[in-house]
Amino acid sequence: MPVKVSEADFIRTWREEGSPARVAAVLGLDVRNVCRRRVTLSKQGIDLPTRPAPGYESRTKYLDTGWTFARERPIEIDTGSIVVFSDAHYQPGEATTAHKAMLAVIKAVKPRAVIANGDIFDGGSIGRHDPFGWSQRPSVKEELEACLERLGEVEQAVPKGCDLIFTIGNHDIRFERNLVSKVPDYANVIGMRLSDHFNQWELAWSAPINAAGRHPVMVKHRFGSGIHAGYTATTKAASSTSVNPEFERRSMRIPLPVVRAAPGPRARTNCVW
C-alpha cells in the first residue's frame, strides 16, 4: 500500500535531509515520487534546495596537483545572455556552417559570457581508438592551431567584458593525459598544459550559473561510458541540468533555440544553445 505523507511532513523532512534519496529512505517513498512531488511544490513557490550529506566535505578532498583543472567557474548574472556551445571538435580547414552561425548568434545577442562546453579539442591522433582504414588524422599541433583560430574568432566576436569559459570534455583531457602517461618528467614545462594554449579562456570542469539563487543552472560536459556510451554521448553531451521548473523555449530569427530562465519578475537570463 502506498505510503501517505502530508505536505507539511514532506517539506519538513526535505529541509532536514536535503536530498531525494535521503527523503525517500526516511519516509519510505520511491525516489522518483519524491522528485515529482518536489517539482510540484516548486511550481507552487515552495523552494526545496538540495545539499550535501552531513560530513561530505570532510570525506571528499579535491586535490589540485597542478595538473587538474578548477572544479568550477561560477557565474553570477541577473540580466543578459550566456552563449553555450559544445563538441566543436575543431579540425584544420575552413570553418563549419555551425561555427559561422554561432559567431552570428554571439554578435546578435552580445552575451555576458560564452561557455565552450567541452570537446573543443578532439585529440584523434592520441586517442585509444584505432584509425578508420587508411584515414590520416590531424596532428596535435594541427588541431591546436585549428582550435586557436576558431576560438580566436569567438574572442573577436564577443563584446568587451564578456567572460570566456572553457569547461573540460572527455576529448580535451586527452591532451594532458597523453603527456602525463608518456613524459611525466616534463610537468610544469610551459606548453604541457592545455590551459597554456588558451590563455584568454578560464578552464574548469563546470560552470554553475547563479548557484546560490533560487533557480541555479549547471553547465558541464557529460562523459558517457559503458555499453551505451555512443547513445549517451549523443543524447547527453553538452547538456545543462537545472532545477528551474519555469524554463521555457522560444525561437529567434537566427535558427537556433534560446533557453530562457526566469528567476524573477525583473530578471532575464538567456542561455543560447
Protein Blocks (a to p, Z undefined) as FASTA:
>chain_A
ZZdddfklmmmmmmmnopaklmmmmnopafklmmmmmmmmmmnopacdddddehklmmpc
cddehlaccfbdcdddfbdcddddehklpaedjddfklmmmmmmmmmnopabdcdeejkb
nolmmmcbdcehjaccddfklmmmmmmmmmmmmmmmpcghiacdddddfklmmmmmmmmm
mmmmlgoiahiamklmmmmbccdfbdcehklmmbdcdddddddedjklmmmmmmmgoiac
dfbfkbccdddfblcddddddfbfkbccdddZZ
